[in-house]
Amino acid sequence: MRVVDRLKRPEYIGENRCLPCTVVNGVIAVGLALVAAALGFRAGGSTVATLAAAAVLLPAAAAIYLRGYLVPGTPTLTKRYMPASALALFGKGPAAEPSETATTPEEAVDVEQLLLDIGALEPCGDDLCLTEWYSEAWRGALDEADPDRTALLAQLNLDDTEIEFEDHGEAFRARVDEGYVGTWESRAAFEADIAAARVLEDQYDDWERLSVRQRGQVLNGLRLFLDTCPACGGTPTFGTETVQSCCSEYDVAAVACGDCDARLFESEPV
């Protein structure tokens, strides 16, 4: 078992297994086994052909199972040369991730303009910033906010039979029917949204008229402008970074707290 454990590559197997890599290497292994079988048949008939194929296929299958791939460098080659559309078919790459903002045209909302209209945002130089009244109201709501997920259900006018949560470590997403209504990169991001929803419910007359997905869009947009971390009170910073999976890499814009590393916002892949 120790030998087997030394051969394993945890970064490429189990939950981290790259399906495109597995498929490509599986095809290569079968191809090599067929070549070995053909040569074996010429040399000694069907028995030799079977043994030759097994001698190639079994070690190849073991290598793919334990290491995630057969051909050295497969993950890098797959990321570099496999088309994004092909990666998406296997659940890899930006195109494979559904977005909570992917709504039908009639549900689209101009988040930035809405927040300007209600006075939550205001121009500050070449950018936009939270207004003083909204920041104060949000901090007050944050002190009183219930961080439990049931609070989210109440804010979105849903019950636990309508919503499904998907956990991904500290992050989680909420799905209603076939679409996502919210993605939270951390508990701090979730608490920020609960507080923001309270403020908008009190201060924005048309909050109740927005659909569940529209509310999710507005709350997600507000997190982009946060100037205080809900987790530790630090100052969030905006930046871009490259996110890597086993089979792809892509750039995202992110807002995170430099003091406690709480992730508050992450854009769709660009």
VENQUI-V931841 format. One record per residue. N is the residue number from 1. RES is the residue in one letter. PHI is phi in degrees with one decimal (* if undefined). NEAR is the number of other ideal C-beta (glycine too) atoms within 8 Angstrom. D_LAST is the distance of its C-alpha to the last C-alpha in Angstrom with 1 decimal. Layout:
# VENQUI-V931841
n->{N N}
res->{RES RES}
phi->{PHI PHI}
near->{NEAR NEAR}
d_last->{D_LAST D_LAST}
This chain:
# VENQUI-V931841
n->{1 2 3 4 5 6 7 8 9 10 11 12 13 14 15 16 17 18 19 20 21 22 23 24 25 26 27 28 29 30 31 32 33 34 35 36 37 38 39 40 41 42 43 44 45 46 47 48 49 50 51 52 53 54 55 56 57 58 59 60 61 62 63 64 65 66 67 68 69 70 71 72 73 74 75 76 77 78 79 80 81 82 83 84 85 86 87 88 89 90 91 92 93 94 95 96 97 98 99 100 101 102 103 104 105 106 107 108 109 110 111 112 113 114 115 116 117 118 119 120 121 122 123 124 125 126 127 128 129 130 131 132 133 134 135 136 137 138 139 140 141 142 143 144 145 146 147 148 149 150 151 152 153 154 155 156 157 158 159 160 161 162 163 164 165 166 167 168 169 170 171 172 173 174 175 176 177 178 179 180 181 182 183 184 185 186 187 188 189 190 191 192 193 194 195 196 197 198 199 200 201 202 203 204 205 206 207 208 209 210 211 212 213 214 215 216 217 218 219 220 221 222 223 224 225 226 227 228 229 230 231 232 233 234 235 236 237 238 239 240 241 242 243 244 245 246 247 248 249 250 251 252 253 254 255 256 257 258 259 260 261 262 263 264 265 266 267 268 269 270}
res->{M R V V D R L K R P E Y I G E N R C L P C T V V N G V I A V G L A L V A A A L G F R A G G S T V A T L A A A A V L L P A A A A I Y L R G Y L V P G T P T L T K R Y M P A S A L A L F G K G P A A E P S E T A T T P E E A V D V E Q L L L D I G A L E P C G D D L C L T E W Y S E A W R G A L D E A D P D R T A L L A Q L N L D D T E I E F E D H G E A F R A R V D E G Y V G T W E S R A A F E A D I A A A R V L E D Q Y D D W E R L S V R Q R G Q V L N G L R L F L D T C P A C G G T P T F G T E T V Q S C C S E Y D V A A V A C G D C D A R L F E S E P V}
phi->{* -64.8 -63.1 -61.9 -63.1 -69.0 -78.2 -68.5 -120.7 -55.5 -70.4 -123.7 -128.6 64.4 -65.6 -90.1 -62.6 -91.6 -61.8 -59.2 -62.6 -62.6 -63.7 -61.1 -69.9 -63.9 -62.8 -62.3 -62.6 -64.0 -61.5 -63.9 -65.9 -65.6 -62.9 -62.8 -64.7 -63.7 -66.2 -66.2 -65.0 -64.6 -80.0 -155.1 93.1 -66.4 -63.8 -64.1 -60.7 -64.1 -64.3 -65.6 -63.8 -64.6 -64.5 -90.5 -70.2 -64.8 -63.5 -64.6 -64.0 -64.3 -63.3 -64.7 -65.7 -83.9 -111.5 94.0 -158.4 -105.4 -81.2 -55.0 80.5 -57.2 -56.0 -65.9 -64.0 -64.4 -61.0 -80.5 -115.4 -77.1 -58.6 -58.9 -63.8 -71.0 -61.2 -62.8 -63.1 -100.6 79.4 -119.7 92.1 -56.4 -66.9 -84.7 -91.3 -68.8 -113.3 -69.9 -95.9 -81.7 -121.6 -71.5 -53.3 -70.9 -96.9 -64.6 -135.5 -81.2 -60.7 -60.0 -67.8 -60.6 -69.1 -68.8 -63.9 -88.6 85.5 -81.6 -120.1 -149.8 -65.3 -142.1 70.3 -92.2 -124.5 -120.5 -136.2 -67.1 -75.7 -62.9 -65.8 -67.9 -58.2 -67.5 -64.5 -66.2 -63.8 -63.7 -67.0 -64.8 -65.8 -102.1 -67.9 -90.3 -78.3 -73.4 -67.3 -64.4 -64.9 -64.1 -59.0 -65.6 -66.9 -97.8 56.4 -124.3 -119.2 -70.3 -88.2 -99.5 -118.2 -126.4 -99.7 -119.1 -93.9 -135.3 70.0 -73.7 -82.4 -155.0 -128.7 -118.5 -115.7 -124.9 57.8 -104.6 -129.8 -89.7 -106.7 -173.1 -131.3 -120.8 -75.9 -162.5 -64.6 -60.8 -63.5 -64.3 -63.2 -61.6 -70.1 -61.0 -65.6 -63.1 -62.7 -62.8 -64.1 -67.4 -63.1 -83.2 -107.1 -113.9 -61.2 -93.3 -56.6 -67.4 -81.9 -72.8 -71.8 -57.5 -68.7 -64.2 -62.3 -60.8 -63.1 -64.8 -64.7 -63.1 -64.6 -63.6 -63.8 -63.2 -106.3 -59.0 -112.2 -138.8 -77.2 -64.6 -82.3 -133.7 82.2 -72.5 -101.6 -68.9 -127.0 -102.8 -164.2 -119.2 -152.4 -100.0 -102.5 -116.5 -115.8 -66.3 -123.5 -158.3 -144.3 -155.2 -96.0 -132.9 -95.0 -138.8 -119.4 -142.3 -85.5 -73.5 -83.3 -124.3 65.5 -66.3 -87.8 -109.0 -157.3 -144.6 -76.2 -68.4 -57.5 -124.7}
near->{4 5 6 8 7 6 8 9 9 7 7 13 12 5 3 10 11 16 9 13 16 12 9 12 14 9 8 11 14 9 8 11 13 9 8 12 12 9 9 14 11 5 6 7 6 6 7 11 13 10 9 12 13 9 9 12 12 8 8 14 9 8 10 14 7 11 12 16 14 10 9 4 6 14 13 7 9 14 10 6 5 10 5 9 7 9 16 11 6 12 6 13 12 9 8 9 7 6 8 15 9 7 10 5 5 4 9 7 9 6 10 9 7 10 12 11 6 9 9 11 12 9 6 6 4 2 6 9 10 13 10 6 7 12 11 8 11 13 10 8 13 11 6 6 11 6 8 5 7 8 11 13 11 7 11 12 6 9 6 7 3 6 12 6 9 8 6 7 4 8 11 11 12 15 12 12 4 3 11 13 13 12 12 11 10 12 10 14 15 13 13 15 15 15 14 13 13 12 13 13 10 7 7 8 3 6 9 6 4 9 6 10 13 11 14 15 13 14 13 15 11 14 14 9 10 14 8 10 15 12 12 8 6 11 9 13 8 7 7 6 7 6 9 5 8 11 14 11 7 10 9 12 11 12 13 11 15 8 9 9 7 14 14 16 13 9 8 8 10 7}
d_last->{43.2 42.5 41.9 39.5 37.6 37.4 35.9 33.1 29.6 28.3 24.7 24.7 27.0 27.6 24.5 22.5 23.8 21.4 22.8 21.7 23.4 26.4 26.8 26.6 29.0 31.2 31.6 32.5 35.0 36.7 36.9 38.6 40.9 41.9 42.7 44.8 46.6 47.5 48.9 50.7 52.2 53.6 55.0 56.6 55.8 53.8 54.5 53.2 50.2 49.3 49.8 47.7 44.8 45.0 45.2 41.8 40.0 41.0 39.8 36.6 36.0 36.9 34.5 31.5 32.7 33.1 30.4 27.7 28.2 31.1 29.9 29.0 25.4 24.1 21.0 19.9 21.0 19.2 15.8 16.5 18.3 17.9 15.8 12.8 15.0 17.7 15.8 14.9 18.6 19.4 17.0 14.6 10.9 8.1 10.2 13.1 12.3 13.9 12.9 15.7 14.6 14.9 18.4 20.8 21.2 24.3 22.6 19.9 20.7 19.8 19.3 19.5 22.6 24.2 24.0 25.4 28.2 29.3 29.3 26.9 24.8 26.3 25.4 25.8 25.6 22.4 20.6 21.5 23.4 25.2 28.7 31.6 33.1 30.0 29.4 33.1 33.0 29.9 31.6 34.7 33.1 31.4 34.8 36.1 33.2 33.8 31.0 32.0 29.8 32.7 32.0 28.7 30.6 33.0 30.4 28.8 32.2 31.7 33.9 33.3 34.0 31.1 28.2 27.0 25.3 23.2 23.4 21.1 23.0 22.9 20.1 21.0 20.0 22.4 22.8 25.2 26.3 23.3 20.6 19.2 20.5 19.1 17.2 18.7 17.4 21.0 24.4 24.1 21.2 23.5 26.4 24.6 23.9 27.5 28.9 26.7 27.8 31.4 31.1 29.6 32.2 34.9 33.7 31.9 34.4 32.0 30.1 32.2 31.3 27.6 26.5 25.3 21.7 22.0 23.4 20.6 18.1 20.4 20.9 17.2 16.8 19.9 18.7 16.2 19.4 21.7 24.0 25.9 25.1 26.8 27.7 29.4 29.4 27.3 24.9 21.2 18.9 15.4 13.2 10.1 10.5 9.8 10.6 12.9 14.7 17.7 16.2 12.5 10.2 6.5 5.4 6.0 8.3 11.7 15.3 18.0 21.8 23.1 26.5 26.0 22.3 21.8 18.2 18.0 14.5 11.0 8.2 6.4 3.8 0.0}
